[in-house]
Amino acid sequence: LGIELVGREADDLEIGDRRTRHHLESTMPLQAGHVLHVRRVRRHGIDIAAGERQFLLCERHLTDVNLDPVFLRQHISWVMDFYSGRAIDPSGGMYHYFLDDGTVFDARTRHLVNATRFIITHAMLFKLTGETRYQAGVRHAVDFLRKAFRDSATGGYAWMIDWHGGQATVLDDTRHCYGMAFVMLAYAHAFKSGVAEAREWLAETFDLAEKHFWEPAAELYGDEARADWTLLP
């Protein structure tokens, strides 16, 4: 097994880096001669958000490793094990920002795309494993999406919120078509995971995107809009 930390010499590793390497070596064994590249992305220490470990697993040299179902299942479980027991905020939704040791360094800021990705990843793990804890995670996350991000008056979704004391304060009310696409994907996965209401929510979101972002003259979707759905140039 060879592990390369891109751009870092082994002798210069910090404690967190050693722990990362040890964890990879102990939980992701490869066949002899295979090399795993690990790139660290640093922000506030290590920023790990929305189901994506940001010390990214990069290109592997052998195609058969990429396609090996045993490796893929092992890697998926390894990623989700990091979040199990620490990502769910009992007051609502999921924590989005973690250090590499699992410490939450920002318990309040929530981003729309991150929130939807938690729904998707939990839904995929429920499909893969059948474990009800992942189905419960889908319900917990999708309820928060509706409660905290959605503006009931306009149907739009805030881009970023501050969540504190069970209340959401909008930090950025820009409507992003990109964000709406993730909302639709999240509802589709939630529906497949047994959240029956999500079928209606998916249709509702699609209709909103068609109504407010589609520009017939250009035959393209607009990118951003104000809270009142006025498209931004």
Disulfide bonds with the S-S distance in Angstrom:
none
